Amino acid sequence: MRRRPCCGTAYPAHRSTAMRAWLATQQSWLVERLPAYAPDLNPVEGLWSSLKAVELANLTSPTLAEVIQQAHRGIQRVRRTPHLPYSFLRNPACHARMTGHASMT
């Protein structure tokens, strides 16, 4: 039987007695505990990094609307660059966790 990965954090609901009991009954789940903050395991961090390096770099604006507009421009730039979104998924740590080729200790 192939086990499905399931990620949890130190969030109290993920560590509760009820959750542990339920997970014990789910033999097909492979539970991976993630640290509270793990940007290398979160592909959207690559997107934010790209936006902060280009569209939002040194941006000063008196309104939030302009910041939002620049962020939308950056997202459109990423969409127009076919290899860029996939590069956010190529982080070795993220790929290993998502494919079940590593376990957390």
C-alpha positions as CSV (number, residue, x, y, z in Angstrom):
1,M,0.0,0.0,0.0
2,R,1.3,3.4,-0.9
3,R,1.3,5.9,1.9
4,R,0.0,9.4,1.3
5,P,2.1,12.3,2.8
6,C,0.4,14.5,5.4
7,C,2.2,17.5,6.9
8,G,1.7,18.9,10.3
9,T,3.3,21.6,12.4
10,A,3.7,22.4,16.0
11,Y,0.2,24.0,16.0
12,P,-1.6,22.7,19.0
13,A,-4.5,21.2,17.0
14,H,-1.9,19.1,15.1
15,R,-0.5,17.8,18.3
16,S,-3.7,17.1,20.2
17,T,-4.6,13.8,21.7
18,A,-7.7,13.6,19.4
19,M,-5.5,14.2,16.3
20,R,-3.0,11.6,17.4
21,A,-5.7,9.0,18.0
22,W,-7.3,9.7,14.6
23,L,-3.9,9.5,12.8
24,A,-3.2,6.2,14.5
25,T,-6.2,4.7,12.7
26,Q,-5.1,6.1,9.3
27,Q,-2.6,3.5,8.1
28,S,-2.3,5.0,4.6
29,W,-1.0,8.4,5.9
30,L,2.6,9.2,6.3
31,V,2.8,12.1,8.8
32,E,5.7,14.5,8.4
33,R,6.2,17.0,11.1
34,L,7.4,20.4,9.8
35,P,9.1,23.1,11.8
36,A,7.1,26.2,12.7
37,Y,8.8,28.2,10.0
38,A,10.2,26.3,7.0
39,P,10.6,28.5,3.9
40,D,12.7,26.0,2.1
41,L,9.7,23.6,2.2
42,N,7.2,26.1,1.0
43,P,7.2,26.8,-2.8
44,V,5.3,30.1,-2.5
45,E,8.4,31.5,-0.7
46,G,10.1,31.3,-4.1
47,L,7.4,33.5,-5.6
48,W,7.7,36.0,-2.8
49,S,11.4,36.1,-3.1
50,S,11.1,36.8,-6.9
51,L,8.6,39.6,-6.3
52,K,10.7,41.2,-3.6
53,A,13.8,41.1,-5.8
54,V,12.1,42.7,-8.9
55,E,8.7,44.4,-8.6
56,L,8.8,45.2,-4.9
57,A,12.5,46.0,-4.6
58,N,13.0,49.4,-3.0
59,L,9.4,50.2,-3.6
60,T,8.0,53.0,-1.5
61,S,4.5,54.0,-1.9
62,P,2.0,56.1,0.1
63,T,-0.8,53.7,-0.7
64,L,-1.3,50.0,-0.4
65,A,-3.0,50.0,-3.8
66,E,0.3,50.7,-5.6
67,V,2.0,47.9,-3.7
68,I,-0.8,45.5,-4.7
69,Q,-0.6,46.6,-8.3
70,Q,3.2,46.0,-8.4
71,A,2.7,42.5,-6.8
72,H,0.1,41.7,-9.5
73,R,2.6,42.8,-12.2
74,G,5.1,40.5,-10.7
75,I,2.7,37.6,-10.6
76,Q,1.9,38.2,-14.3
77,R,5.7,38.3,-15.1
78,V,6.1,34.9,-13.4
79,R,3.2,33.5,-15.4
80,R,4.7,34.7,-18.6
81,T,8.0,33.0,-17.8
82,P,7.3,29.3,-18.2
83,H,10.3,28.0,-16.3
84,L,10.0,30.3,-13.3
85,P,7.0,28.8,-11.5
86,Y,8.5,25.3,-11.8
87,S,11.8,26.5,-10.4
88,F,10.0,27.3,-7.1
89,L,9.1,23.6,-6.9
90,R,12.6,22.4,-7.6
91,N,13.9,23.1,-4.1
92,P,15.5,19.7,-3.2
93,A,14.1,19.7,0.4
94,C,10.6,20.5,-0.8
95,H,10.7,17.9,-3.6
96,A,12.0,15.2,-1.2
97,R,9.2,15.9,1.3
98,M,6.5,16.0,-1.3
99,T,7.5,12.8,-3.0
100,G,8.2,10.9,0.3
101,H,11.9,10.4,-0.3
102,A,12.9,11.9,3.0
103,S,11.6,11.8,6.5
104,M,11.8,14.4,9.2
105,T,13.5,13.7,12.5
